Amino acid sequence: NPMYNKTEFLEVGKKQPALDVLYDVIKSKKHRTWQKIHEPIMVKYLELCVDLRKSHLAKEGLYQYKNICQQVNIKSLEDVVRAYLKLAEEKTETAKGESQQMVLDIEDLDNIQTPESVLLSAVSGEDTQDRTDRLLLTPWVKFLWESYRQCLDLLRNNSKVERLYHDIAQQAFKFCLQYTRKAEFRKLCDNLRMHLGQIQRHHNQSTAINLNNPESQSMHLETRLVQLDSAIAMELWQEAFKAVEDIHGLFALSKKPPKPQLMANYYNKVSTVFWKSGNALFHACTLHRLYHLSREMRKNLTQEEMQRMSTRVLLATLSIPITPERTDIARLLDMDGIIVEKHRRLATLLGLQSPPTRQSLINDMVRFNLLQYIVPEVKELYNWLEMDFHPLKLSGRVAKVLNWVRDQSEKEADLQQYVPHLQSNTILRLLQQVAQIYQSIEFSRLASLVPFVDAFQLERSIVDAARHCDLQVRIDHTTRNLSFGSDLNYSTKEDSPVGPFLQNMPSAQIRNQLTAMSSSLAKAIQVIKPASMLQEREEQSHLAITAYLKNGRKEHQRILARRQTIEERKERLENLNIQREKEELEQREAELQKVRKAEEERLRQEAKEREKERIMQEHEQIKKKTVRERLEQIKKTELGAKAFKYFDIENLEDLDPDFIMSKQVEQLEKEKRELQDRLKNQEKKIDYFERAKRLEEIPLIKKAYEEQRVKDMELWELQEEERISNMKVEREKALEHKQRMSRMMQDKENFCLCSLPSKEKLKQFQERLVEERTKRREERKIHRKEDRRNTFYRNKEEEAQRIHEEQLKKAMEQNSRNNLKTATSAFILLQM
C-alpha cells in the first residue's frame, strides 16, 4: 500500500523516500481515473515538495494531476493549486519572520550565484547574520517565485480555471511588490503577454479562452490594471507603458465600450505614466479626457470636485512646454517623422484621431468653458500667460498663484509637480514680451522681473529660448546687457510660439516691407489712372468674355474629362496603396509570427537552461554533501582527528583535495618523527640507566661470585663423593646380574639354531622385497607427478585470481580518490 509506506517513511523522518513513493503513485498508469482519494494524496505530495523545496517535482505532479481531473472534477485542481500556493507563501513568510533581511539584494532569482556576486562577497565583509539571512530567506523566495510561474504556465488558456489564473497572476504581482523583485516582475509581464498571444493563436482548442466573452475581458483588464499599479509602485515606467499598450489592445478586442469607472482608472494611471516619462503634453491630454469622461458619466459631481479637477487640468495644460525642445541636430536629421509617428501612437492609446497640441488643448479648455469652475486663486493664470500683455507684472502675478499652489501641498499634493514647468513657461512668456518692447535691457533689470529664479537659471532659460523658441536675443557678458531683434535678416520659423502680441520684431517688419509697398503703389495707380486706360481695360474684359463664351463648353468638357482622369488615377493609386498596405501587413504579420516563434523558442531554451542549471546545482549539492560526509568520516578517524583538529568542517569544504591529502601525509610524517624521537630518548635513557646500574653492580657481582664459587666447590665435592659411592654399589649389582644370566647362555644358542630360516627362503624374501619396493617407488613417482601438475595449475589459477582482485581493488581506490577530488573541486567552485 503506497499510503501505508508513505506513512511509515514519515514516521521515521524519511521525507524524500515518502515523496518518491507518492510520485510513483501519481505517475502510475493504474491511477489515471480520478477518485476522491487522489486529492489528499496530491495535497500530501505537494506538502512534501514544499518542505523539501522540490519545485520541479511539484510542477510534474500538478501537470499529471491536471490530466487526471481536468475532465472529471476541475474544482479539485483549483483547491490543490490554492493549497499549494498558500503553503509556499506561509513558508516564505515564516522564513521572512526568522530573517532580519527584509529586501533581497539578489538581482535575478534564476541566477543567484553570479561571478560578480561571488567576487563581491569575497572582498566585502559579510557577518554571520547576513549569511544566515541569505541562506534562510533566498531559497524560499525563489521557490515561491517558481511556484507562481509554474502555476501560471499550468493554467494558461484554460477557460475552466480562468478565475484562478488571474488570481494567481495578481498574487504574483503582490509578491514582486512585497519583495521588490524587478527582474521577476519583468519576466512575469512577458509571460502574461506570451500567454495572451497563445490565447489568440490557439483559440480553436476545446478549453481555450474566448476573448470576446465580456467576463474574460473584464478579468484580463483587471489583471492588467493590477500590473499597471504594481509597475507604477515599483517605478518601472517602461513596463508601465507596456501595460498601458496591453490594456489598449484589450480595449480594441472588446466589441462593447468599457465601463466608465474602468476608463477613469485607466486615464488616471496613464496620466501618471506620461508625467513620469516627461511627456507633459499627453499628460494634460489624458487629464482632459478624464475630465470630460467624469462630466459625462457622473451626474452627481459636487462643486468641490469640479473645482479640483478643473484646476488640475488648467495647471497641467499651462505646464506644457510652449515649444518642443528640439536641437539643431534633430532638425538637420529630419526626425520630425519619427516624432509625429510617436505622437500618433500615443494618441491612439487615448482614442484620439490625431495627436494633440498645446494650442488645441487650450482651445478645447476655452470652448468647453472649463475656466468657470476653476478656483478664484488660479482662474486668472490663463489670461496672464496666454492673453494679457504686461511683462512688468507677469512674474509677480504668477508668483502669487505658485505660492497658493505650494500652500495647498497637504490637500492637493498632485499640483506641486506643475510648479517648475509653470515657472519655465512664465520666464519664456516674459522674454517674448520684453523682446517686443525693449531693444536692449540690463541683465539685473531682467532678473528683478523674475524674482523666483536665480541668475544662473535665468541665463540658462534665455539660452534655451534662443535655441528652441525662435527668440532673437543676444547676451553681452562684458556689459551684462541683453539685446533683442538686432539681426534684421533673421526669418522666424513657421512653428514659432504664439502668445500675447504687441508688435512685430524689426526683422518681421523688414520682411513685410515690400508687400506693404506693393499695396500702396497699387492704390496710388487706381487714383491717378486716366480714362483711356479704363477703356482699354474694358475692351480686354469684353474680349475675355467673348473668348470664354466661344470656348467655354469645350473647356468645360476638358475639365470634366480631366476630373474623370484624376478620379480614375486616384482610384488606381488607392487600389495600389491598398494592395501595398495589404502586402506590408502580411509581411509584418509574417515577421511578427517569426518573432513570436523565435521568442517562444528562446523561452523554451531558457526554460531548458534553467532546468539544466537546476539539475546541475542539485548534482553539485549532492557532491557537496558527499564531500562533507567523507570529510566527517576522515575527521572521525584517529589520524584525521589529529590532522584536522584545528579546522572547521565548513573550512574543510573550501580546501583542495590535494591539500587534504598533504595534510594527512604531513600528519603521518609528524607522528613518525615524534615516535622516532621518543624511541631515541627512551633508548638513551635506558642506556644511561643500565650503565649506571652496572657500575654499581660490578663490585657486588665480584663479591657474590667469590661466595658462590666457594659454595659450588663444597657442593661439588659432596656430590662427587656421593657419585663414587653410588657407582660402587651399581658395579656390585651388575656383577651379580651377570653371574645370574650366564646360566642361560646355552639355552639361548640352542633357540637361535632352531628358529633361523633357510638361505633359499631368505633369498626369495629378499627378491619379493626388492620387487615390492620397486613397484611402490613407481607408484609414488606417478603420484608425485600428478600432484605437482595439479599444484602447478592450482597455483597458476590462484595467482591470476589474485592479480585480478588487486587490479579491481586499485581501480576502485583510484575511482574513489578521483570522485573525492572532483566533489571537493566542485564544492570549492560553488563556494567561489
DOZA-923485 format. One record per residue (C-alpha): residue in one letter; x, y, z. Coordinates in steps of 0.1 Angstrom, whole numbers, plus 5000, padded with zeros to 4 digits. Example, Ala and Ser with C-alpha at 12.3 -4.5 7.8 and 13.67 -1.06 7.14 Angstrom:
A512349555078S513749895071
//
This chain:
N500050005000P501750334989M499950545015Y501050305043N504650305030K504550695029T503250705065E506050465076F508650685059L507251005075E507150845110V510850785108G511551135093K512351005057K510651275036Q512451205004P511550835001A507950925010L507951184982D509350924958V506550684968L503850934962Y505451044929D505350684917V501650664926I500850984907K502750884876S501450524876K499050434848K496850244872H495650574888R494750774856T491050784866W490251054892Q488950934926K488251104958I491450974974H493551144948E493151494963P494551414998I497451224981M498151524959V497951764989K500451555009Y502651524978L502751904975E503451945012L506451725009C507551924978V507352244997D509152105027L511951985005R511752284981K511352054951S509552284927H510252074896L508651774912A505651984922K505352104886E505451754872G502851634898L500551924891Y500651864853Q499951494859Y497051584883K495651824857N495451544831I493751324857C491051554869Q490551804841Q487651624825V486051504858N486551754887I488452074878K487452214912S489851964928L492652114907E491852464919D491752354956V495052174952V496752474935R495452724960A496652494989Y500052464973L500552834969K499152915004L501652665019A504552814999E503553165010E503353065046K506852905045T508253225029E506553445055T507953225082A511453255067K511053625064G510053655101E513053455112S515353655090Q516354015096Q516854075059M513654255045V514754305009L516854064989D520054204973I519953944945E519154084911D517853764895L516553464914D517153234884N520853314886I521653364922Q525453284921T526853524895P530653574892E530153934903S528353844934V530953574943L533753834939L531854094958S531253854987A534853764987V536154114991S533354255013G532854195049E529853965055D528953875090T527253555102Q523753715103D523953825067R524953485056T522253325077D519553565063R520653485027L520653115032L517353125051L515253365030T516553344995P515752984988W512153024999V511653344979K513053164948F510752864955L507753094958W508553274925E508952934907S505652824922Y503853124908R505453084874Q504752714872C501052754882L500553024856D502052804829L499852524841L496552714840R497152934808N494552924780N492052714801S488552864804K487652634833V490352784856E490453134842R489553304875L492253104894Y494753214867H494153584872D494053544910I497553384909A498853654885Q497653924909Q499253734938A502553724918F502354094913K501954144950F504853914956C507154124933L505954434950Q506454294985Y510054174979T510954444953R511654184926K512154394895A513654134873E510953874882F508354144876R509654194840K509653814834L506153794848C504854064825D506553894795N504953564805L501453714807R501953884773M503153554758H500153374773L497753634758G499353574724Q498953194728I495253254736Q494853454704R496653194683H495152874698H491552994702N490252674685Q491152444713S488352284733T489252454766A490552774750I489553114764N487253324744L488453684744N485053804730N483453704763P482854014784E483753834816S487053724802Q487854074790S486954214824M489353974842H492154044818L491654424822E491554384860T494854194859R496454444836L495454734858V497054554888Q500154514866L500054884858D499654974895S502554754905A504754894878I504055244889A504655154926M507954994916E508855284893L509355054863W508055304838Q508855104807E506854814820A504155054829F503955184793K503854824780A500954754804V499155064790E499654924755D498354584766I495254754782H494654954750G494954624730L492254464752F490054774746A490454714709L489454354712S486254444731K483154504710K481454694738P482855014753P484554964786K482955074819P483355444828Q484955354862L487455134844M488255414819A488655664846N491055444865Y492955384832Y493255754824N494455834859K497255574857V498155674821S498456034832T500955934859V502955724833F503056014809W504256264835K506956034848S508155984812G508456364808N505656394783A503656684797L501556724765F499956384767H499756404805A497556714801C495656554772T494956244794L493656474822H491356644796R489956304786L489456214823Y487656544830H485256514800L484556144810S483756244845R481456534833E479556294810M479255994832R478956134867K475756334872N476356394909L479656584908T480056834936Q481357184931E484457104951E485256804929M484657014897Q487057284910R489757034919M489556864885S489357184865T492257344884R494457044878V493557044841L494357414838L497757384856A498657064836T497757244803L499657554811S502657344822I503157204787P506357344772I505557624748T507757474721P509257134720E512857114729R514457024696T518157064690D519757174657I520956824652A517456694654R516356944628L519256854605L518556484608D514856544599M513456354629D510056514626G508656204610I509755984639I508356234665V505056254646E504755884644K505455854682H502756114689R500355944667R500955614685L500455784719A497255954706T495955604697L496355494733L493955774743G491455714715L492356034696Q492256064658S495256294656P498056404681P497056694703T498957024706R499257274733Q497157534715S494457274707L494157174743I493957544754N491257604727D489257294740M489557424775V488157764765R485457614742F484057384769N484057684794L486257504819L487557834833Q484357904851Y484857604875I488457694885V489257824919P489558204920E493158204931V494158024899K491458144875E493458444861L496558244854Y495358164819N494858524810W498158634824L500158364805E498158344773M496158664768D497458974786F500559164776H502159304808P505759194812L506459414843K503659254864L503658904848S506158734872G504558894903R501058774894V502258424886A504358404918K501158464938V499458164921L502557944926N502758044963W499057944966V499757614950R502657544974D500357625003Q497957354991S500657084994E498756895021K495356905003E496456894967A499856714965D499456644928L499557014919Q503157064933Q504656884903Y503557164879V505357454897P508757414879H507157384845L504957694851Q508057894862S509857794829N506857894808T506558224827I510158304820L509658234783R506558454781L508358734799L511258714774Q508858714745Q507059024758V510259204768A511659144733Q508759324717I509259634739Y512959674746Q515759674721S518259614750I517959564787E520359514816F520559164830S520059284865R516859464855L515559144838A516458944869S514459174890L511459104869V511758724876P512258704914F511658334918V514858214899D518558284903A520858444877F522258114865Q518857954859L517658274842E520658274819R520157914810S516457984802I517558264779V519958034760D517257764757A514758024744A517258134718R517857774707H514457624708C511857904709D512958124679L513658424701Q516158694688V518258754719R521958804724I523858824758D526759064761H528758944791T531159244791T528359504797R525859254812N523159354787L520659174766S519859294730F516659184712G515959184674S519359304664D519559084633L517459234605N518058944581Y516558694606S513558504595T511258344620K510157984615E506557874609D506357684642S507457974663P505458014696V502258214697G501458434727P500458784738F501359014709L502059384708Q504159454677N506459274652M510159244656P512359464633S513259164612A509559084606Q508859444597I511759434571R510359114557N506859264551Q508259604538L508059504501T504459374504A503359694521M505059904493S503259704466S499859754482S500460134485L501560174448A498559974436K496260214454A498060514440I497760384404Q494060344408V493760704420I495860864392K494960624363P493460814332A490160734313S491960574283M493460314305L489960234319Q488560194283E491459964273R490759764304E487059734295E487959614260Q490259354274S487459234296H485059224266L487559014246A488058774275I484258734279T483858664241A486658404242Y485058244272L481658214255K483258074224N485457814241G483657774274R481857444266K484957274252E486957394283H484157264305Q484256924288R488056924291I487857004327L485256724333A487456484314R490456584334R488456544366Q487456194354T491056114347I492156244380E489456034398E490555714379R494155784387K493255834424E491255514424R494155334408L496555474433E494255394461N494055034449L497855014446N498155164481I495654914495Q497454634478R500854754491E499454804526K497954454525E501354314514E503154514541L500554394566E501054034556Q504854084557R504654244591E502353954603A504953704590E507753894607L505753904639Q504953534636K508653474631V509553694661R506953514682K508353174673A511853294680E510653434713E508953104722E512052914712R514153144733L511853104763R511952724758Q515752734756E515852954787A513552704805K515752414794E518852604805R517252684839E516252324843K519752204833E521252454857R518952344884I519851984879M523552074879Q523052264911E521351964927H524251744915E526651994929Q524851994962I524851604963K528651614956K529051874983K527151655007T529251354997V532451555003R531151675037E530351325047R533751205036L535451475055E533451395086Q534451035083I538051125079K537851355109K536351075130T539450865125E542350905149L544651025122G542051265107A541151405141K544751495147A545351625112F542151845111K541951925148Y542152295143F540052315111D536252375109I534252145087E532952445068N536552555061L537452195051E534952215023D536752505008L540152325007D541652144978P541751764979D545551764974F545751995004I543751755024M545951455013S549051655020K547751735055Q547251365061V550751275048E552151565069Q550451425100L551751075093E555351215089K554851425121E553751115141K556650915127R559151175136E557651205171L557750825175Q561450815164D562251105188R560550925217L562350595209K565750775208N565150945240Q563950625256E566950435242K569350705255K567650695289I567850315292D571450315281Y572450565308F570450385334E572050045325R575550195326A575050355360K573350035373R576249815361L578850045375E577249995409E576749615403I580349535394P581849505430L578749335443I578849085414K582549005422K581848955458A578848735451Y580948545426E583548455451E580948345476Q579248135451R582547985439V583247865474K579847725478D579947555445M583247395453E581847255486L578747125468W580846965440E583046775465L579946655483Q578246545451E581446375438E581746165470E578146055466R578645975429I581645745437S579745555463N576845515440M578945375412K580545125435V577144995445E575944975409R579044775399E578444525426K574844485414A575944445377L578344165386E575643985405H573344015375K576043885351Q576543575372R572843515373M572343545335S575443345325R573443025334M571143095304M573743125276Q573442765264D569642785261K569843105240E572242945215N570042645210F566942865204C568743065177L569842755158C566242635157S564442955148L566643095119P565243035083S567042865054K569043055028E566542984999K563643135018L565743425028K566743484991Q563043464980F562043705006Q564843944995E563643924959R560043994968L561044274990V563044434961E560144394937E557644534960R559944834968T560344904930K556644884924R555845114952R558545354942E556945384906E553545444921R554945714943K556745874913I553545884892H551546014922R554146294928K554046394891E550246424892D550346614925R552946854911R550846914879N547746984899T549647204923F551047404894Y547747464877R546047544910N548847794919K548547954884E544748004888E545248144923E547948384910A545648504882Q542748554906R544948744930I546248974902H542649044890E541449124925E544449354930Q543649534898L539949574908K541049704942K543449954927A540750074902M538250114930E540750314951Q541650534921N537950594913S537250684949R540150934950N539051084917N535451124930L536751284962K538951534942T536151614918A533551664945T535951874965S536852084935A533152134925F532352234961I535252484960L533952624927L530452654943Q531852844972M533653084949
//
